[in-house]
Amino acid sequence: MMTSVYISSVINTNADSVWKIIRNFNDMPDWHPAIAESRIEGDNPPDQIGCVRSFRLESGGYVRERLLGLSDYDYSFTYAIIDSPLEVENYVATLKLTPITDGGRTFAEWSADFDCSPEKENDLLEQIGKNVFQTGFDSLKNRFRN
């Protein structure tokens, strides 16, 4: 069953500043509190399409994700989960920033589509939407709090 989750937020700084922090596919431990450590497999650069990041969650789980797309023009990247403790299949997510010219702020969107069993859907929506996406946005908002 295909499921979608979408979370958006406003970050009180310009999109260039946020993009500098999130652009590196391997730097998630620097801005997301749920990620303990991360590495890019092989000798690939962290912005090379197809590179795989392998990271450990603070909760102890391991996740592997492949970078599918990255655009400095659109301030966005798209990735797929390869291995994860989440019971999802065909998981593809995009994190995108849009400049808000009024006040020099950033509109941030994080969305994902995935397949899961119907009985797991609500739990996964909560876990991904709140614990992954919103937690990441909250961390970025705190970083740029004036």
Secondary structure, DSSP 8 states (H G I E B T S, - for coil): -EEEEEEEEEESS-HHHHHHHHSSTT-HHHH-TTEEEEEESTT--TTSTT-EEEEEETTS-EEEEEEEEEETTTTEEEEEEEE-SS--EEEEEEEEEEEETTTTEEEEEEEEEEE--GGGHHHHHHIIIIIIIIHHHHHHHHHT--
